Amino acid sequence: MSLTLTALRWMIALAIFALAVRVFAASFGEATAAQVTIATANVAILWGFLVALKRPIKWVAYVALPMCILDVFGAMSGGFAPKNALNMVDAIFSFVAACGLVIWMGEQRKVSVR
């Protein structure tokens, strides 16, 4: 689980950076209020996952896993371009978090069977 929590912490740091860039761009009219709102919601959702997985609440893992997988495929659909670099880094963290969640779910299944 520590692998997942570390990846989520880095994802939150990256999301906060993206939020700061959006707010800075919005001050120059380059980003809309909807983009800033979505970036803020992304930080809040990731923070909620981090807090819930520290406890560990099992149903949160079942919600977080598909979101991480969708994030990886979403970033890959953008291609390997400099403009998509931030999304690709986020996809790497999402992949690590998804792997950690799968490992944790397997461990939880073994513990519940015993």
KOLNU-913046 format. One record per residue (C-alpha): residue in three letters; x, y, z negated. Coordinates in steps of 0.5 Angstrom, whole numbers, padded with zeros to 4 digits, always signed. Each point is the difference from the previous one (the first is absolute). Example, Ala and Ser with C-alpha at 12.3 -4.5 7.8 and 13.67 -1.06 7.14 Angstrom:
BEGIN
ALA+0025-0009-0016/SER+0002+0007+0002/
END
This chain:
BEGIN
MET+0000+0000+0000/SER+0006+0005-0001/LEU+0001-0001+0007/THR-0007+0003+0002/LEU+0000+0005-0005/THR+0007+0003+0002/ALA-0002+0000+0007/LEU-0007+0004-0002/ARG+0004+0005-0004/TRP+0004+0001+0007/MET-0006+0000+0004/ILE-0003+0006-0005/ALA+0007+0004+0001/LEU-0001-0001+0007/ALA-0007+0002+0000/ILE+0001+0006-0004/PHE+0006+0002+0004/ALA-0005+0000+0006/LEU-0005+0004-0004/ALA+0005+0005-0001/VAL+0001+0000+0007/ARG-0007+0001+0002/VAL-0001+0005-0005/PHE+0006+0004+0003/ALA-0003-0001+0007/ALA-0007+0002-0002/SER+0003+0007-0003/PHE+0002+0001+0008/GLY-0006-0002+0003/GLU+0003-0007+0002/ALA-0004-0004-0004/THR-0008+0000-0002/ALA-0003-0001-0006/ALA-0002-0007+0001/GLN+0007-0002+0001/VAL+0002+0003-0006/THR-0006-0004-0004/ILE+0001-0006+0003/ALA+0008+0000-0002/THR-0003+0002-0007/ALA-0004-0006+0000/ASN+0005-0005+0002/VAL+0004+0003-0006/ALA-0005-0001-0004/ILE-0002-0007+0002/LEU+0007-0003+0000/TRP+0001+0003-0007/GLY-0007-0004-0002/PHE+0003-0006+0003/LEU+0007+0001-0004/VAL-0004+0001-0007/ALA-0005-0006+0001/LEU+0006-0005+0002/LYS+0004+0002-0006/ARG-0006-0003-0004/PRO+0000-0005+0004/ILE-0007+0000+0003/LYS-0001-0005+0005/TRP-0006+0003+0004/VAL+0004+0006+0002/ALA+0006-0005+0003/TYR-0006-0003+0005/VAL-0001+0008+0002/ALA+0007+0002+0000/LEU+0002-0006+0004/PRO-0004+0001+0007/MET+0001+0008-0001/CYS+0008-0002+0000/ILE-0001-0004+0006/LEU-0004+0005+0004/ASP+0005+0005-0001/VAL+0006-0004+0003/PHE-0004-0001+0006/GLY-0002+0007+0000/ALA+0007+0002+0000/MET+0002-0005+0005/SER-0005+0002+0005/GLY+0003+0007+0000/GLY+0006-0003+0003/PHE+0007+0001-0002/ALA+0001+0008+0002/PRO+0003+0005-0005/LYS-0007+0003-0001/ASN-0002-0006-0003/ALA+0006-0001-0004/LEU-0004+0002-0007/ASN-0005-0005+0002/MET+0005-0006+0001/VAL+0003+0001-0007/ASP-0006+0000-0003/ALA-0002-0006+0004/ILE+0006-0003-0003/PHE-0002+0001-0007/SER-0007-0002+0001/PHE+0003-0007+0003/VAL+0004-0001-0006/ALA-0006+0002-0005/ALA-0004-0005+0004/CYS+0006-0005-0001/GLY+0000+0001-0007/LEU-0008+0000-0001/VAL+0000-0007+0004/ILE+0006-0003-0005/TRP-0004+0003-0006/MET-0007-0003+0002/GLY+0004-0007+0001/GLU+0003+0000-0007/GLN-0007+0002-0003/ARG-0003-0006+0004/LYS+0005-0004-0003/VAL-0001+0002-0007/SER-0008+0000+0000/VAL+0001-0008+0003/ARG+0004-0002-0006/
END
